[in-house]
Amino acid sequence: ISVIPENKYNRSDYQPARRQYRQDSAVQILLREGICVSSFFALVQIKQPQQGIRRLVVSNFLPNKGSGLRAFEIHSRPFQPISRASISLSIHPTSDDQLSSSSNMGSAKSYEVEQDPRWTACDEFQFPHLNPPSRPYYKSIQHALDNSLAKGLADISVAPSQGKFLSVQCQILGAKNVLEVGTLGAYSTIWMASSSPEVRVVTIEIDPRIAEIARGNIRYAGLEDRIELLVGAAADLLPQLVDDVKQGRRPPFDFSFIDADKDNALHYFNWCKAASRKRGVIYIDNVIRKGQLADKEMAKTDGRVKGVRTAIEGIGKDDSVDAVVLQTVDVKNYDGFLLAIIK
């Protein structure tokens, strides 16, 4: 990975990655032999000391197949000059090609990212103001993200503002018992647990390897006593939680966050509803999918699109809840979520 000044792309101008950024800088990534994909997007992380991580994304890049050394540039809005930075790159296939890399861990299927510099610019302005370092668990939340990526988990956790939104939702509800389907690195888990010292979170992760990474992040945050991590398939564990609630072994849940495989979204929703209190709230993430939600043809071949369409249709027929879908844009993607309240 090389960082080079704008409009200077000759190889003689390449500089080491660890250097000072200039205004209108570009990041150039060189892909050497052994990375064989016909289409991919690249996520570049720029970690700035004392300032957290910025992310840049290149979507649907088609490399030059005729060369063993392939390069492309990522141009971004101007960076503030800094003296040190560490840069990491993850490559994600967008076709049927496969990459033998730990960076795919935590991503059941490949996906593409849609970006707009305006979305990123707005998030980079507002988020530091509304989430200052003085906020409780600030370091732990950032650690959960950094450590998950360093351990090879795919960068598919919620965007920072979405994590803060989940925390605010818990505060609005006065939530004390939260259920999460899909832990990943526990980034969203810690966001919700940070909403109040009284909050307890039960979170479900299907992959034992990922669960261990999440446990480490939870331990770093000092939240082992308030976050219960269950390992296994949600289809097996959610019915057990419903039974626990009905038998009085657990209190009903105030807020449920579903961020797991979309094929079973409606099933997860119904189980969460059965385990929730009246006036409880259920949130399903990633339902817009860059507009794919409206694509009938894609729903015939993509189980994720079919799953969210089925969930919305089913929830719309459920008279026991009231729900809405909101489209969102942020530093990570164009997507959206469903928010429902139990009557």
C-alpha positions as a Markdown table, in Angstrom:
| # | Residue | x | y | z |
|---|---|---|---|---|
| 1 | Ile | 0.0 | 0.0 | 0.0 |
| 2 | Ser | 1.4 | 3.4 | -0.9 |
| 3 | Val | 0.2 | 6.9 | -0.2 |
| 4 | Ile | 1.0 | 9.4 | -3.0 |
| 5 | Pro | 0.3 | 13.1 | -3.6 |
| 6 | Glu | -2.6 | 14.0 | -6.0 |
| 7 | Asn | -1.7 | 13.6 | -9.7 |
| 8 | Lys | 1.7 | 12.0 | -9.2 |
| 9 | Tyr | 1.3 | 8.4 | -10.1 |
| 10 | Asn | 4.7 | 7.4 | -11.6 |
| 11 | Arg | 6.2 | 4.5 | -9.6 |
| 12 | Ser | 9.2 | 6.7 | -8.9 |
| 13 | Asp | 6.9 | 8.9 | -6.8 |
| 14 | Tyr | 5.6 | 6.0 | -4.5 |
| 15 | Gln | 6.2 | 6.6 | -0.9 |
| 16 | Pro | 6.0 | 4.3 | 2.1 |
| 17 | Ala | 2.5 | 4.0 | 3.7 |
| 18 | Arg | 3.7 | 5.4 | 7.0 |
| 19 | Arg | 4.1 | 9.0 | 6.2 |
| 20 | Gln | 2.3 | 12.3 | 6.6 |
| 21 | Tyr | -0.9 | 12.8 | 4.6 |
| 22 | Arg | -1.3 | 15.8 | 2.3 |
| 23 | Gln | -4.4 | 17.6 | 1.3 |
| 24 | Asp | -6.2 | 15.8 | -1.6 |
| 25 | Ser | -4.1 | 12.7 | -1.0 |
| 26 | Ala | -4.7 | 9.5 | -2.7 |
| 27 | Val | -4.2 | 5.9 | -1.5 |
| 28 | Gln | -2.8 | 3.5 | -4.1 |
| 29 | Ile | -3.2 | -0.3 | -3.5 |
| 30 | Leu | -1.0 | -2.7 | -5.4 |
| 31 | Leu | -2.4 | -6.2 | -5.8 |
| 32 | Arg | 0.3 | -8.8 | -6.4 |
| 33 | Glu | 0.0 | -12.2 | -7.9 |
| 34 | Gly | -2.0 | -14.7 | -5.9 |
| 35 | Ile | -5.0 | -12.5 | -5.5 |
| 36 | Cys | -7.2 | -13.8 | -8.4 |
| 37 | Val | -10.6 | -12.2 | -8.6 |
| 38 | Ser | -12.5 | -10.8 | -11.6 |
| 39 | Ser | -14.4 | -8.2 | -9.6 |
| 40 | Phe | -14.2 | -7.0 | -6.0 |
| 41 | Phe | -14.6 | -4.0 | -3.8 |
| 42 | Ala | -11.8 | -2.8 | -1.5 |
| 43 | Leu | -12.1 | -1.3 | 1.9 |
| 44 | Val | -9.2 | 0.8 | 3.1 |
| 45 | Gln | -9.0 | 1.8 | 6.7 |
| 46 | Ile | -7.0 | 4.9 | 7.7 |
| 47 | Lys | -6.3 | 4.7 | 11.4 |
| 48 | Gln | -5.4 | 8.1 | 12.8 |
| 49 | Pro | -3.9 | 8.3 | 16.3 |
| 50 | Gln | -6.3 | 10.1 | 18.7 |
| 51 | Gln | -8.9 | 10.3 | 15.9 |
| 52 | Gly | -10.2 | 6.8 | 15.3 |
| 53 | Ile | -10.6 | 5.2 | 11.9 |
| 54 | Arg | -11.7 | 6.6 | 8.6 |
| 55 | Arg | -12.9 | 4.3 | 5.8 |
| 56 | Leu | -12.7 | 4.6 | 2.1 |
| 57 | Val | -14.4 | 2.2 | -0.3 |
| 58 | Val | -13.9 | 1.4 | -4.0 |
| 59 | Ser | -16.8 | -0.5 | -5.5 |
| 60 | Asn | -16.9 | -2.9 | -8.4 |
| 61 | Phe | -13.3 | -2.5 | -9.3 |
| 62 | Leu | -12.3 | -4.6 | -12.4 |
| 63 | Pro | -8.5 | -5.2 | -12.3 |
| 64 | Asn | -6.3 | -5.4 | -15.3 |
| 65 | Lys | -6.0 | -9.2 | -15.7 |
| 66 | Gly | -3.0 | -8.9 | -18.0 |
| 67 | Ser | -0.6 | -8.0 | -15.3 |
| 68 | Gly | 0.7 | -9.7 | -12.2 |
| 69 | Leu | 0.9 | -6.3 | -10.5 |
| 70 | Arg | -2.4 | -4.5 | -10.5 |
| 71 | Ala | -3.0 | -1.0 | -9.0 |
| 72 | Phe | -5.9 | 1.4 | -8.5 |
| 73 | Glu | -6.3 | 4.7 | -6.7 |
| 74 | Ile | -8.8 | 5.8 | -4.0 |
| 75 | His | -9.4 | 9.5 | -4.0 |
| 76 | Ser | -11.0 | 11.1 | -1.0 |
| 77 | Arg | -12.0 | 14.4 | 0.4 |
| 78 | Pro | -9.0 | 16.2 | 1.9 |
| 79 | Phe | -7.5 | 14.7 | 5.0 |
| 80 | Gln | -6.2 | 16.7 | 7.9 |
| 81 | Pro | -2.4 | 16.4 | 7.9 |
| 82 | Ile | -1.3 | 13.8 | 10.4 |
| 83 | Ser | 2.1 | 12.6 | 11.4 |
| 84 | Arg | 1.4 | 8.8 | 11.7 |
| 85 | Ala | -1.2 | 6.4 | 10.3 |
| 86 | Ser | -1.6 | 2.7 | 9.8 |
| 87 | Ile | -3.4 | 1.6 | 6.7 |
| 88 | Ser | -5.0 | -1.8 | 6.2 |
| 89 | Leu | -6.8 | -3.2 | 3.2 |
| 90 | Ser | -9.5 | -5.9 | 2.9 |
| 91 | Ile | -10.6 | -7.3 | -0.5 |
| 92 | His | -14.1 | -8.8 | -0.8 |
| 93 | Pro | -15.2 | -10.7 | -3.9 |
| 94 | Thr | -18.4 | -9.5 | -5.6 |
| 95 | Ser | -18.6 | -12.4 | -8.1 |
| 96 | Asp | -18.5 | -16.1 | -7.6 |
| 97 | Asp | -14.7 | -16.0 | -7.2 |
| 98 | Gln | -13.3 | -17.1 | -3.9 |
| 99 | Leu | -10.5 | -15.6 | -1.8 |
| 100 | Ser | -8.8 | -17.8 | 0.7 |
| 101 | Ser | -8.4 | -15.1 | 3.3 |
| 102 | Ser | -9.5 | -14.7 | 6.9 |
| 103 | Ser | -10.9 | -11.3 | 6.0 |
| 104 | Asn | -14.0 | -13.2 | 4.7 |
| 105 | Met | -14.7 | -14.5 | 8.2 |
| 106 | Gly | -18.0 | -13.2 | 9.5 |
| 107 | Ser | -19.4 | -12.7 | 6.0 |
| 108 | Ala | -21.6 | -15.5 | 4.9 |
| 109 | Lys | -22.0 | -14.1 | 1.4 |
| 110 | Ser | -20.2 | -11.5 | -0.7 |
| 111 | Tyr | -21.7 | -8.0 | -1.0 |
| 112 | Glu | -21.0 | -4.6 | -2.7 |
| 113 | Val | -20.9 | -1.2 | -1.1 |
| 114 | Glu | -22.4 | 2.0 | -2.5 |
| 115 | Gln | -20.8 | 5.2 | -1.4 |
| 116 | Asp | -21.3 | 9.0 | -1.9 |
| 117 | Pro | -18.7 | 11.5 | -0.6 |
| 118 | Arg | -21.5 | 13.6 | 0.8 |
| 119 | Trp | -22.6 | 10.9 | 3.1 |
| 120 | Thr | -19.1 | 10.4 | 4.4 |
| 121 | Ala | -18.5 | 14.1 | 4.8 |
| 122 | Cys | -21.7 | 14.6 | 6.8 |
| 123 | Asp | -20.9 | 11.7 | 9.1 |
| 124 | Glu | -17.3 | 12.8 | 9.6 |
| 125 | Phe | -18.7 | 16.2 | 10.7 |
| 126 | Gln | -21.5 | 15.3 | 13.0 |
| 127 | Phe | -20.3 | 12.1 | 14.7 |
| 128 | Pro | -17.3 | 13.5 | 16.6 |
| 129 | His | -19.5 | 16.3 | 17.9 |
| 130 | Leu | -22.3 | 14.0 | 19.1 |
| 131 | Asn | -20.0 | 11.2 | 20.3 |
| 132 | Pro | -17.0 | 12.9 | 22.1 |
| 133 | Pro | -14.3 | 10.9 | 23.7 |
| 134 | Ser | -15.7 | 11.8 | 27.1 |
| 135 | Arg | -18.7 | 9.5 | 26.4 |
| 136 | Pro | -18.9 | 6.3 | 28.6 |
| 137 | Tyr | -17.4 | 3.3 | 26.9 |
| 138 | Tyr | -15.9 | 5.4 | 24.1 |
| 139 | Lys | -12.6 | 3.5 | 24.1 |
| 140 | Ser | -14.3 | 0.2 | 24.5 |
| 141 | Ile | -16.6 | 0.7 | 21.5 |
| 142 | Gln | -13.7 | 1.8 | 19.3 |
| 143 | His | -11.6 | -1.2 | 20.5 |
| 144 | Ala | -14.4 | -3.6 | 19.6 |
| 145 | Leu | -14.3 | -2.3 | 16.1 |
| 146 | Asp | -10.6 | -2.1 | 15.7 |
| 147 | Asn | -9.9 | -5.5 | 17.3 |
| 148 | Ser | -12.6 | -7.3 | 15.3 |
| 149 | Leu | -11.1 | -6.0 | 12.1 |
| 150 | Ala | -7.6 | -6.8 | 13.3 |
| 151 | Lys | -8.7 | -10.4 | 14.0 |
| 152 | Gly | -10.0 | -10.8 | 10.5 |
| 153 | Leu | -13.8 | -10.3 | 10.9 |
| 154 | Ala | -15.5 | -8.7 | 7.9 |
| 155 | Asp | -16.4 | -5.1 | 8.2 |
| 156 | Ile | -20.1 | -5.7 | 8.3 |
| 157 | Ser | -21.0 | -4.3 | 11.8 |
| 158 | Val | -23.3 | -1.3 | 12.0 |
| 159 | Ala | -22.0 | 2.1 | 11.1 |
| 160 | Pro | -20.9 | 4.3 | 14.1 |
| 161 | Ser | -24.0 | 6.5 | 13.9 |
| 162 | Gln | -26.2 | 3.5 | 13.7 |
| 163 | Gly | -24.6 | 2.1 | 16.8 |
| 164 | Lys | -25.3 | 5.4 | 18.6 |
| 165 | Phe | -28.9 | 5.3 | 17.2 |
| 166 | Leu | -29.3 | 1.9 | 18.8 |
| 167 | Ser | -28.0 | 3.3 | 22.1 |
| 168 | Val | -30.4 | 6.2 | 21.9 |
| 169 | Gln | -33.3 | 3.9 | 21.1 |
| 170 | Cys | -32.6 | 1.9 | 24.3 |
| 171 | Gln | -32.5 | 5.1 | 26.3 |
| 172 | Ile | -35.8 | 6.4 | 24.8 |
| 173 | Leu | -37.5 | 3.0 | 25.7 |
| 174 | Gly | -35.9 | 2.9 | 29.1 |
| 175 | Ala | -34.8 | -0.6 | 28.1 |
| 176 | Lys | -33.3 | -2.9 | 30.7 |
| 177 | Asn | -33.5 | -6.1 | 28.8 |
| 178 | Val | -32.1 | -6.2 | 25.2 |
| 179 | Leu | -32.0 | -9.1 | 22.7 |
| 180 | Glu | -29.6 | -9.2 | 19.8 |
| 181 | Val | -29.6 | -11.7 | 17.0 |
| 182 | Gly | -26.2 | -11.6 | 15.3 |
| 183 | Thr | -23.2 | -10.6 | 17.6 |
| 184 | Leu | -20.3 | -10.5 | 15.2 |
| 185 | Gly | -17.6 | -8.6 | 17.2 |
| 186 | Ala | -20.0 | -7.3 | 19.7 |
| 187 | Tyr | -19.7 | -3.7 | 18.4 |
| 188 | Ser | -23.4 | -3.1 | 18.4 |
| 189 | Thr | -23.8 | -5.1 | 21.5 |
| 190 | Ile | -21.5 | -2.8 | 23.5 |
| 191 | Trp | -23.2 | 0.2 | 22.0 |
| 192 | Met | -26.6 | -1.0 | 23.4 |
| 193 | Ala | -25.1 | -2.1 | 26.7 |
| 194 | Ser | -23.5 | 1.4 | 27.1 |
| 195 | Ser | -27.0 | 3.0 | 27.0 |
| 196 | Ser | -27.5 | 2.6 | 30.8 |
| 197 | Pro | -25.8 | 0.8 | 33.7 |
| 198 | Glu | -29.1 | -1.1 | 34.1 |
| 199 | Val | -29.2 | -2.6 | 30.7 |
| 200 | Arg | -28.6 | -6.3 | 30.2 |
| 201 | Val | -28.0 | -7.7 | 26.7 |
| 202 | Val | -28.5 | -11.3 | 25.5 |
| 203 | Thr | -26.8 | -11.7 | 22.2 |
| 204 | Ile | -26.7 | -14.7 | 19.8 |
| 205 | Glu | -23.7 | -15.7 | 17.6 |
| 206 | Ile | -23.7 | -18.8 | 15.5 |
| 207 | Asp | -19.9 | -19.1 | 14.9 |
| 208 | Pro | -17.8 | -20.1 | 17.9 |
| 209 | Arg | -14.6 | -18.5 | 16.4 |
| 210 | Ile | -16.4 | -15.2 | 16.0 |
| 211 | Ala | -17.9 | -15.6 | 19.5 |
| 212 | Glu | -14.5 | -15.8 | 21.0 |
| 213 | Ile | -13.4 | -12.5 | 19.4 |
| 214 | Ala | -16.7 | -11.0 | 20.7 |
| 215 | Arg | -16.0 | -12.3 | 24.2 |
| 216 | Gly | -12.6 | -10.6 | 24.2 |
| 217 | Asn | -14.2 | -7.3 | 23.2 |
| 218 | Ile | -16.8 | -7.6 | 25.9 |
| 219 | Arg | -14.2 | -8.5 | 28.4 |
| 220 | Tyr | -12.1 | -5.4 | 27.4 |
| 221 | Ala | -15.2 | -3.2 | 28.0 |
| 222 | Gly | -15.7 | -4.8 | 31.4 |
| 223 | Leu | -19.3 | -5.8 | 30.5 |
| 224 | Glu | -19.2 | -9.6 | 31.1 |
| 225 | Asp | -21.7 | -9.2 | 33.9 |
| 226 | Arg | -24.2 | -7.4 | 31.7 |
| 227 | Ile | -23.8 | -9.1 | 28.3 |
| 228 | Glu | -24.7 | -12.8 | 28.0 |
| 229 | Leu | -23.3 | -14.3 | 24.8 |
| 230 | Leu | -25.1 | -17.4 | 23.6 |
| 231 | Val | -23.4 | -19.5 | 20.9 |
| 232 | Gly | -25.5 | -21.4 | 18.4 |
| 233 | Ala | -28.1 | -21.1 | 15.7 |
| 234 | Ala | -30.7 | -18.4 | 16.4 |
| 235 | Ala | -33.3 | -20.9 | 15.0 |
| 236 | Asp | -32.4 | -23.2 | 18.0 |
| 237 | Leu | -31.8 | -20.6 | 20.7 |
| 238 | Leu | -34.7 | -18.1 | 20.1 |
| 239 | Pro | -37.4 | -20.7 | 20.9 |
| 240 | Gln | -35.6 | -21.5 | 24.1 |
| 241 | Leu | -35.5 | -17.9 | 25.1 |
| 242 | Val | -39.2 | -17.6 | 24.3 |
| 243 | Asp | -39.9 | -20.5 | 26.6 |
| 244 | Asp | -37.7 | -19.0 | 29.3 |
| 245 | Val | -39.7 | -15.8 | 29.2 |
| 246 | Lys | -43.0 | -17.6 | 29.3 |
| 247 | Gln | -41.9 | -19.7 | 32.2 |
| 248 | Gly | -40.7 | -16.7 | 34.1 |
| 249 | Arg | -37.0 | -17.7 | 34.0 |
| 250 | Arg | -36.2 | -14.5 | 32.2 |
| 251 | Pro | -37.9 | -11.1 | 32.0 |
| 252 | Pro | -39.4 | -10.1 | 28.7 |
| 253 | Phe | -37.3 | -8.1 | 26.3 |
| 254 | Asp | -37.8 | -4.4 | 25.8 |
| 255 | Phe | -35.7 | -4.0 | 22.6 |
| 256 | Ser | -34.6 | -6.6 | 20.0 |
| 257 | Phe | -32.0 | -6.0 | 17.3 |
| 258 | Ile | -31.9 | -8.5 | 14.4 |
| 259 | Asp | -28.8 | -8.3 | 12.4 |
| 260 | Ala | -28.4 | -11.9 | 11.2 |
| 261 | Asp | -29.1 | -13.9 | 8.0 |
| 262 | Lys | -32.0 | -12.2 | 6.2 |
| 263 | Asp | -33.4 | -15.5 | 4.8 |
| 264 | Asn | -35.0 | -16.1 | 8.2 |
| 265 | Ala | -35.8 | -12.5 | 9.1 |
| 266 | Leu | -39.5 | -13.1 | 9.6 |
| 267 | His | -38.9 | -16.2 | 11.8 |
| 268 | Tyr | -36.5 | -14.2 | 14.0 |
| 269 | Phe | -39.0 | -11.3 | 14.2 |
| 270 | Asn | -41.8 | -13.6 | 15.3 |
| 271 | Trp | -39.6 | -15.2 | 18.0 |
| 272 | Cys | -38.4 | -11.9 | 19.2 |
| 273 | Lys | -42.0 | -10.6 | 19.4 |
| 274 | Ala | -43.0 | -13.7 | 21.4 |
| 275 | Ala | -40.1 | -13.0 | 23.9 |
| 276 | Ser | -40.9 | -9.2 | 24.2 |
| 277 | Arg | -43.1 | -7.1 | 26.4 |
| 278 | Lys | -46.1 | -5.2 | 25.2 |
| 279 | Arg | -44.9 | -1.9 | 23.7 |
| 280 | Gly | -41.5 | -3.6 | 23.1 |
| 281 | Val | -39.6 | -2.6 | 20.0 |
| 282 | Ile | -38.0 | -4.8 | 17.3 |
| 283 | Tyr | -35.4 | -3.5 | 14.8 |
| 284 | Ile | -34.4 | -5.5 | 11.7 |
| 285 | Asp | -31.2 | -4.2 | 10.0 |
| 286 | Asn | -30.3 | -4.2 | 6.3 |
| 287 | Val | -33.7 | -4.4 | 4.7 |
| 288 | Ile | -33.2 | -1.9 | 1.8 |
| 289 | Arg | -30.0 | -3.5 | 0.5 |
| 290 | Lys | -29.1 | -0.6 | -1.9 |
| 291 | Gly | -32.7 | -0.7 | -3.3 |
| 292 | Gln | -32.6 | -4.4 | -4.0 |
| 293 | Leu | -35.7 | -4.7 | -1.8 |
| 294 | Ala | -37.9 | -3.5 | -4.7 |
| 295 | Asp | -36.3 | -5.9 | -7.2 |
| 296 | Lys | -38.8 | -8.8 | -7.8 |
| 297 | Glu | -36.4 | -10.6 | -10.1 |
| 298 | Met | -33.6 | -10.6 | -7.7 |
| 299 | Ala | -35.8 | -12.0 | -5.0 |
| 300 | Lys | -36.2 | -15.1 | -7.2 |
| 301 | Thr | -32.5 | -15.9 | -6.9 |
| 302 | Asp | -31.2 | -14.1 | -3.8 |
| 303 | Gly | -32.4 | -15.5 | -0.5 |
| 304 | Arg | -31.5 | -12.3 | 1.4 |
| 305 | Val | -33.7 | -10.1 | -0.8 |
| 306 | Lys | -36.5 | -12.7 | -0.7 |
| 307 | Gly | -36.1 | -12.9 | 3.1 |
| 308 | Val | -36.5 | -9.1 | 3.8 |
| 309 | Arg | -39.4 | -8.9 | 1.3 |
| 310 | Thr | -41.1 | -11.8 | 3.0 |
| 311 | Ala | -40.5 | -10.2 | 6.4 |
| 312 | Ile | -42.0 | -6.9 | 5.4 |
| 313 | Glu | -45.0 | -8.6 | 3.8 |
| 314 | Gly | -45.6 | -10.8 | 6.9 |
| 315 | Ile | -45.1 | -8.0 | 9.4 |
| 316 | Gly | -47.5 | -5.8 | 7.4 |
| 317 | Lys | -50.2 | -8.5 | 7.9 |
| 318 | Asp | -49.6 | -8.8 | 11.6 |
| 319 | Asp | -52.2 | -6.7 | 13.5 |
| 320 | Ser | -50.3 | -7.1 | 16.8 |
| 321 | Val | -47.5 | -4.7 | 15.6 |
| 322 | Asp | -47.1 | -1.3 | 14.0 |
| 323 | Ala | -44.0 | -0.9 | 11.8 |
| 324 | Val | -42.1 | 1.4 | 9.4 |
| 325 | Val | -39.1 | 1.0 | 7.1 |
| 326 | Leu | -36.6 | 3.9 | 6.8 |
| 327 | Gln | -33.9 | 4.2 | 4.2 |
| 328 | Thr | -30.5 | 5.3 | 5.4 |
| 329 | Val | -27.2 | 6.5 | 4.0 |
| 330 | Asp | -23.9 | 6.8 | 5.9 |
| 331 | Val | -20.2 | 6.2 | 5.7 |
| 332 | Lys | -20.7 | 2.6 | 5.0 |
| 333 | Asn | -23.6 | 2.1 | 2.6 |
| 334 | Tyr | -27.1 | 2.9 | 1.3 |
| 335 | Asp | -29.4 | 0.6 | 3.2 |
| 336 | Gly | -32.3 | 0.9 | 5.7 |
| 337 | Phe | -34.0 | -0.8 | 8.6 |
| 338 | Leu | -37.4 | -1.9 | 9.8 |
| 339 | Leu | -38.6 | -0.6 | 13.2 |
| 340 | Ala | -41.7 | -2.2 | 14.8 |
| 341 | Ile | -43.5 | -1.7 | 18.1 |
| 342 | Ile | -45.7 | -4.3 | 19.7 |
| 343 | Lys | -49.1 | -3.0 | 20.4 |
